[in-house]
Amino acid sequence: MFSIIWSIIVGFVVGLIARWIVPGAAHMGFMMTTIVGIVGSVIGGFIGMLFKKPEPGQKFHTAGFILSIIGAIILLYLLRFFQH
């Protein structure tokens, strides 16, 4: 239960940071910002796995937060590309 709440909180923060970095107005609420952050974290985790696998027993990738933001930025650009 705590991991779901933690994922929502981190997803929202990652989504906010990504929206702040990407120029232009993004008209989305709390839910969409959180979804962008969570999906961005999944994309960032996939990018991290391409370069280096986590050590056995390690729960998180070492560059996870930064890669989560990069993944959310990629997702925001993809969303804008398909909306126009």
Rosetta blueprint (number, residue, H / E / L):
1 M L
2 F H
3 S H
4 I H
5 I H
6 W H
7 S H
8 I H
9 I H
10 V H
11 G H
12 F H
13 V H
14 V H
15 G H
16 L H
17 I H
18 A H
19 R H
20 W H
21 I H
22 V L
23 P L
24 G L
25 A L
26 A L
27 H L
28 M L
29 G L
30 F H
31 M H
32 M H
33 T H
34 T H
35 I H
36 V H
37 G H
38 I H
39 V H
40 G H
41 S H
42 V H
43 I H
44 G H
45 G H
46 F H
47 I H
48 G H
49 M H
50 L H
51 F H
52 K L
53 K L
54 P L
55 E L
56 P L
57 G L
58 Q L
59 K L
60 F L
61 H L
62 T L
63 A L
64 G H
65 F H
66 I H
67 L H
68 S H
69 I H
70 I H
71 G H
72 A H
73 I H
74 I H
75 L H
76 L H
77 Y H
78 L H
79 L H
80 R H
81 F H
82 F H
83 Q H
84 H L
